[in-house]
């Protein structure tokens, strides 16, 4: 990949954090100001960036246009949306849809909570592979060799006191998820939020996405959250059915129990 393209992409990533002036961008890019100016002018012509009245650059309309088109091209989003919206309407809690993008799990759709206490997230953010429930669902469907490779390559940052912090711990968790058919984030990513997730299958039975329900712990305790698992699984099964998959009679998800695992 050319250096100019890489530098332009780096500039866009920097502007994703907020507007910035030419001097700031040049300092962050560690290249001459004239090089940064040339790249910015080219991207401005194509509407990838725009300058405001203070001569600071921000992301332009072309990026929003492309991101909207990318989302529209994802069949699973349009098919899942009515089912997830109905689940969101029934529960009132935040619902996410996520998919595996290379080595990352990315949130591709979101329905906001209808409660006054909410969690922060947005479409396009990546999920922590060792902590997020949607990531566990997607990783659990990988072939064992790739699953082990992913687990071995992660940086196990302890996000809370409950976060899984070793490859063996994650692999054990993924085996549980694969066996029971759903995943729990027991305040492993954020101490004040817990989450459940379930898989969405395509017509060939592959897990192509995961849907989750995230709830602040002050709104719903662990038993209350686990009580939503059957409804979430029914929702993701309905999406999978619309994609051409039917759950085999011999494969049924394992419902949560009162003694559900507390992460350590």
C-alpha positions in Angstrom: 0.0 0.0 0.0 1.4 3.5 -0.9 2.7 5.8 1.8 0.4 8.6 0.6 -2.7 6.4 1.0 -1.6 5.2 4.4 -1.0 8.8 5.5 -4.4 9.9 4.2 -6.0 7.1 6.2 -4.1 8.0 9.3 -5.4 11.6 8.9 -9.0 10.3 8.7 -8.5 8.2 11.8 -7.1 11.3 13.6 -10.1 13.4 12.6 -12.4 10.7 13.9 -11.3 11.9 17.3 -12.5 15.4 16.6 -11.7 18.5 14.5 -8.1 19.5 14.1 -6.0 22.2 12.5 -3.2 21.8 10.0 -0.5 22.2 12.6 -2.0 19.6 14.9 -2.4 17.1 12.0 1.1 17.6 10.7 2.5 17.1 14.2 0.5 13.9 14.7 1.5 12.6 11.2 5.3 13.2 11.8 5.7 14.4 8.2 6.2 17.9 6.6 3.3 20.2 6.8 3.2 20.6 3.0 2.6 16.8 2.6 -0.3 16.9 5.0 -1.7 20.0 3.3 -1.6 18.3 -0.1 -3.4 15.2 1.2 -6.0 17.3 3.0 -6.7 19.3 -0.2 -7.2 16.1 -2.2 -9.6 14.7 0.4 -11.4 18.0 0.7 -12.0 18.0 -3.1 -13.6 14.6 -2.8 -15.6 15.6 0.3 -13.8 13.2 2.7 -12.9 16.2 4.9 -14.2 19.7 5.2 -12.9 22.9 6.7 -14.9 25.0 9.1 -14.9 28.7 9.6 -11.9 28.4 11.9 -9.8 26.5 9.3 -10.0 23.3 11.3 -10.7 20.1 9.5 -13.4 17.6 10.3 -14.8 14.4 8.6 -16.8 15.2 5.5 -20.1 14.1 4.0 -18.5 11.6 1.7 -17.6 9.3 4.6 -21.1 9.4 5.9 -22.4 8.6 2.5 -20.1 5.6 2.1 -20.8 4.3 5.6 -24.5 4.5 5.0 -24.1 2.5 1.7 -21.9 0.0 3.5 -24.5 -0.6 6.1 -27.3 -0.9 3.5 -25.3 -3.6 1.7 -25.3 -5.7 4.8 -28.3 -8.0 4.3 -28.3 -9.1 7.9 -28.9 -5.6 9.2 -32.1 -5.0 7.3 -33.4 -8.5 8.1 -32.4 -8.3 11.8 -33.7 -4.8 12.4 -37.5 -5.6 12.7 -36.8 -8.5 15.1 -34.3 -6.5 17.2 -36.7 -3.5 17.3 -39.4 -5.7 18.6 -37.1 -7.1 21.3 -36.0 -3.5 22.2 -39.7 -2.5 22.4 -40.5 -5.4 24.7 -37.6 -4.9 27.1 -36.7 -1.2 26.7 -33.0 -2.1 26.9 -30.1 -1.3 24.5 -29.7 -3.8 21.7 -26.6 -4.2 19.5 -25.8 -6.1 16.4 -22.2 -7.1 15.8 -20.2 -8.9 13.1 -16.6 -10.2 12.7 -14.5 -8.0 10.5 -11.2 -9.7 9.9 -9.7 -10.0 13.4 -12.1 -7.5 15.0 -15.7 -7.5 16.2 -17.6 -4.4 15.0 -20.9 -3.0 16.1 -23.0 -2.7 12.9 -26.4 -1.6 14.3 -27.8 -0.3 17.6 -31.2 0.4 19.1 -31.1 2.7 22.1 -32.5 2.0 25.5 -35.7 3.7 26.4 -34.7 4.0 30.1 -33.1 7.2 31.5 -29.9 5.4 32.5 -28.0 4.4 29.4 -24.7 3.0 28.3 -22.4 4.8 25.7 -21.7 3.0 22.4 -22.1 3.6 18.7 -22.1 1.8 15.4 -18.6 1.3 14.1 -16.9 0.8 17.4 -15.0 -2.4 18.0 -15.8 -4.8 20.9 -13.2 -6.1 23.4 -12.6 -9.7 22.2 -11.9 -11.0 25.7 -14.8 -9.3 27.4 -17.8 -8.4 25.2 -20.6 -10.9 24.9 -21.0 -10.4 21.2 -17.3 -11.1 20.7 -17.6 -14.4 22.7 -20.5 -15.5 20.5 -18.6 -14.8 17.3 -15.3 -16.3 18.5 -17.0 -19.4 19.8 -18.1 -20.3 16.3 -14.5 -20.2 14.9 -12.7 -23.4 14.1 -10.7 -24.6 17.1 -7.3 -23.7 15.5 -8.3 -20.2 14.7 -10.0 -19.8 18.1 -6.8 -20.7 19.8 -4.7 -18.4 17.6 -7.0 -15.5 18.4 -6.9 -16.2 22.1 -3.1 -16.5 22.1 -2.7 -13.1 20.3 -4.9 -10.9 22.5 -3.7 -8.2 25.0 -5.6 -9.2 28.1 -6.3 -5.8 29.6 -8.2 -6.1 32.9 -11.1 -3.7 32.2 -12.9 -4.6 35.4 -12.3 -7.0 38.3 -14.3 -9.6 36.4 -12.4 -9.4 33.1 -11.0 -12.7 31.7 -7.2 -12.1 31.7 -5.7 -15.3 30.2 -5.9 -17.3 27.0 -6.9 -20.4 28.9 -9.7 -18.5 30.6 -11.0 -17.2 27.4 -10.9 -20.6 25.6 -12.7 -22.2 28.5 -15.4 -19.4 28.3 -15.7 -19.9 24.5 -16.3 -23.6 25.0 -19.1 -22.8 27.4 -20.6 -20.3 24.9 -20.4 -22.8 22.1 -22.1 -25.5 24.2 -24.9 -23.4 25.7 -25.6 -21.3 22.6 -25.4 -17.8 24.2 -22.9 -15.6 26.0 -22.7 -13.5 29.1 -20.6 -10.4 29.8 -20.9 -10.2 33.6 -19.6 -6.7 34.0 -16.4 -7.7 32.4 -16.1 -4.8 30.0 -17.7 -2.1 32.2 -18.3 -2.5 35.9 -21.7 -0.8 35.7 -23.1 -2.7 32.7 -23.8 -6.4 32.1 -24.9 -8.0 28.8 -26.1 -11.2 27.1 -25.7 -12.1 23.5 -26.9 -14.8 21.1 -25.8 -15.9 17.6 -27.4 -15.2 14.2 -26.9 -18.0 11.6 -26.9 -17.9 7.8 -28.5 -20.5 5.6 -25.4 -22.7 5.9 -25.5 -22.5 9.7 -22.5 -20.2 10.1 -22.7 -17.6 12.8 -22.5 -14.4 10.8 -23.6 -11.9 13.5 -24.4 -11.7 17.2 -27.2 -9.7 18.9 -26.9 -8.5 22.4 -28.9 -6.9 25.2 -26.9 -4.5 27.4 -28.3 -3.2 30.7 -26.8 -1.0 33.5 -26.7 -3.1 36.7 -28.7 -0.5 38.5 -31.7 -1.2 36.3 -31.6 -5.0 36.3 -29.8 -7.5 38.5 -28.1 -10.7 37.2 -31.2 -13.0 37.5 -33.3 -10.4 35.7 -30.8 -10.1 32.9 -30.5 -13.9 32.6 -34.3 -14.0 32.5 -34.1 -12.3 29.1 -31.9 -15.0 27.5 -34.8 -17.1 26.1 -36.4 -14.1 24.5 -33.1 -13.0 23.0 -32.5 -16.5 21.6 -36.0 -16.6 20.1 -35.3 -13.2 18.5 -31.9 -14.3 17.0 -33.5 -17.6 15.8 -36.2 -15.6 14.1 -33.5 -13.5 12.3 -31.7 -16.7 11.4 -34.9 -18.2 10.0 -35.4 -15.2 7.7 -31.8 -15.8 6.5 -32.7 -19.5 5.7 -31.6 -21.3 8.8 -33.7 -23.6 11.0 -32.4 -24.8 14.3 -32.0 -28.6 14.3 -34.1 -30.4 16.8 -31.1 -32.0 18.4 -29.4 -28.6 19.0 -31.1 -26.6 21.7 -29.6 -23.7 23.7 -29.0 -24.3 27.4 -31.0 -21.9 29.5 -29.3 -20.1 32.3 -29.5 -21.3 35.9 -29.6 -19.5 39.1 -26.0 -20.6 39.7 -24.8 -18.9 36.5 -21.0 -18.3 36.4 -19.7 -15.2 37.9 -16.6 -14.1 36.0 -13.3 -14.0 37.8 
